[in-house]
Amino acid sequence: MGSFAATLNAAEKAEFIINDDPFIFRNKKLIPTEKYTPQELQKKIGKADGSSNKENFIEIFYKDEGVAFLFDNKNYFCGFSFFFMKEDMKPVKIYGLEITKDDTYQSIRKKIKDLNITYNLYEQEGNNHVIDMEFVSKKFGKVNTTIVCSRYEKQNVLLVAILYMDIANK
């Protein structure tokens, strides 16, 4: 168990890395326990491509990178989503679990088993497959990770969502 954060490496083979380092996006640090209004976020890291208001969250989208930042109704940074439908999406690495745009439902399950991570599977007729797991961070508490895979053909990864549960539930 360690603190939780993520890094976006700006190198040619950029990837999101979820580990004990600060979350860095476009060479700027974002701290999950801090507040950011949508305006402050855009001033800090650049203009967003869009936003949406959900019941309990505000999402701020950066389409070029394939990421959306989640903020609770008090403007606390509480998570993000990575969109793997993007053709040039770079890998995401979460506590050693690397997810690429070419991964499938079966390959993700194998990687999770190899890393000995406890997880739940949700397979419902007519719906996409969902893999749900929880990491525990000393700094941020429960960190829920959800991986959504297509139910069609190769069953590729569509979305990876990460939510800091202790922040989101305050």
matplotlib code that plots the C-alpha trace (Angstrom):
import matplotlib.pyplot as plt

x = [0.0, 1.3, 0.1, -1.8, -1.3, -0.6, 1.9, 1.6, 5.1, 5.5, 8.0, 7.3, 5.9, 3.8, 1.6, -0.4, 1.2, -0.7, 1.7, 3.0, 4.2, 2.1, -0.4, 1.2, -0.7, 0.8, 3.7, 1.4, 0.7, -2.8, -3.4, -6.6, -7.2, -7.2, -10.1, -10.1, -13.0, -13.3, -11.9, -8.9, -8.2, -8.2, -6.1, -3.6, -3.4, -5.1, -8.4, -10.6, -12.5, -15.7, -17.4, -20.5, -22.4, -23.5, -25.6, -22.6, -19.7, -18.4, -16.3, -13.7, -12.6, -9.2, -9.8, -6.3, -5.0, -8.2, -8.8, -11.6, -11.0, -13.7, -14.6, -17.2, -19.9, -17.5, -14.8, -12.4, -10.4, -11.7, -10.8, -10.4, -11.4, -9.2, -10.9, -9.5, -11.6, -9.0, -6.8, -3.5, -4.3, -1.1, -1.0, -2.2, -0.4, -2.2, -0.1, 1.8, -1.3, -0.6, -3.6, -3.2, -5.7, -5.0, -6.0, -9.1, -11.3, -9.4, -5.9, -6.9, -8.2, -5.0, -2.8, -4.9, -4.6, -0.8, -0.5, -2.7, -5.1, -8.6, -11.3, -15.0, -16.4, -19.8, -21.1, -24.7, -26.3, -26.5, -24.1, -20.4, -18.1, -17.0, -14.0, -14.0, -11.2, -10.1, -6.7, -6.0, -3.7, -2.4, -2.7, -6.1, -7.9, -9.9, -9.2, -11.8, -10.7, -13.3, -12.3, -15.1, -14.6, -16.7, -19.1, -18.5, -15.8, -12.4, -13.9, -11.3, -11.0, -13.2, -12.8, -10.7, -12.2, -10.5, -12.3, -10.8, -13.7, -12.9, -12.7, -15.8, -17.9, -17.1]
y = [0.0, 3.4, 6.8, 7.0, 9.3, 9.2, 10.6, 11.4, 11.0, 13.6, 11.4, 10.0, 6.9, 8.7, 6.7, 7.3, 5.7, 5.2, 4.9, 6.8, 9.8, 13.1, 13.2, 15.2, 16.3, 18.6, 19.2, 20.4, 18.7, 17.9, 16.7, 14.7, 16.3, 19.8, 21.8, 23.1, 24.9, 24.0, 27.5, 27.0, 23.6, 25.0, 27.9, 25.5, 22.8, 24.3, 24.6, 21.5, 20.0, 19.8, 19.1, 17.5, 17.7, 14.4, 13.9, 13.8, 14.7, 17.2, 15.7, 17.8, 16.2, 16.4, 14.4, 14.6, 12.6, 10.5, 11.5, 13.0, 14.5, 14.0, 16.5, 16.2, 18.8, 20.6, 20.8, 18.2, 16.3, 12.8, 10.7, 10.3, 8.1, 6.9, 6.3, 3.4, 3.9, 6.5, 4.9, 6.3, 5.9, 5.2, 2.5, 3.1, 1.4, 1.0, -0.4, -2.6, -3.6, -2.3, -1.8, -1.1, -0.3, -3.9, -5.6, -7.7, -8.9, -12.2, -10.6, -8.2, -11.0, -12.9, -9.9, -9.3, -13.0, -12.9, -9.8, -11.6, -8.7, -9.3, -8.2, -8.6, -9.5, -8.3, -10.1, -9.4, -10.6, -7.7, -5.5, -4.8, -6.8, -4.9, -5.7, -3.9, -3.8, -1.6, -0.5, 1.1, 4.1, 5.4, 8.9, 8.8, 5.8, 3.5, 3.8, 2.1, 1.0, -0.1, -1.6, -1.8, -4.2, -4.6, -7.5, -7.8, -9.6, -9.3, -7.8, -4.9, -2.5, 0.6, 2.6, 2.6, 4.7, 5.5, 7.0, 8.1, 6.8, 8.5, 11.9, 11.3, 10.2, 13.2]
z = [0.0, -0.9, -1.8, -5.1, -8.0, -11.7, -14.1, -17.8, -19.3, -22.1, -24.0, -27.4, -25.9, -23.3, -21.0, -17.9, -14.9, -11.7, -8.8, -5.8, -7.9, -8.3, -11.1, -13.9, -17.0, -19.6, -17.2, -14.4, -11.1, -10.0, -6.5, -5.8, -2.3, -3.8, -5.2, -8.8, -10.4, -14.1, -14.9, -12.6, -14.1, -17.6, -16.6, -15.1, -17.8, -20.9, -22.5, -22.3, -25.3, -23.3, -20.0, -18.7, -15.5, -14.0, -10.9, -8.5, -10.8, -13.3, -16.1, -18.0, -21.3, -23.0, -26.3, -27.7, -24.7, -24.3, -20.7, -18.6, -15.1, -12.5, -9.9, -7.1, -6.5, -4.1, -6.9, -5.4, -8.0, -7.4, -10.4, -14.1, -17.1, -20.0, -23.3, -25.3, -28.4, -29.4, -32.1, -30.8, -27.0, -25.0, -22.4, -18.8, -16.0, -12.7, -9.8, -12.3, -14.3, -17.8, -20.1, -23.8, -26.6, -27.9, -24.6, -24.4, -21.7, -21.5, -21.6, -18.8, -16.6, -17.2, -16.2, -13.1, -12.0, -12.7, -10.4, -7.8, -7.6, -6.1, -8.5, -9.4, -12.8, -14.1, -17.1, -18.0, -21.2, -23.7, -21.8, -22.0, -19.6, -16.5, -14.3, -10.9, -8.4, -5.5, -4.4, -1.0, -0.6, 2.6, 1.3, -0.6, 0.9, -1.4, -5.1, -7.2, -10.7, -13.3, -16.7, -19.3, -22.2, -25.3, -25.5, -29.3, -31.3, -29.6, -26.5, -26.5, -23.6, -24.1, -20.9, -17.6, -14.8, -11.6, -8.6, -5.3, -3.2, 0.1, -1.6, -3.7, -0.7, 1.6]

ax = plt.figure().add_subplot(projection="3d")
ax.plot(x, y, z, "-o")
ax.set_aspect("equal")
plt.show()
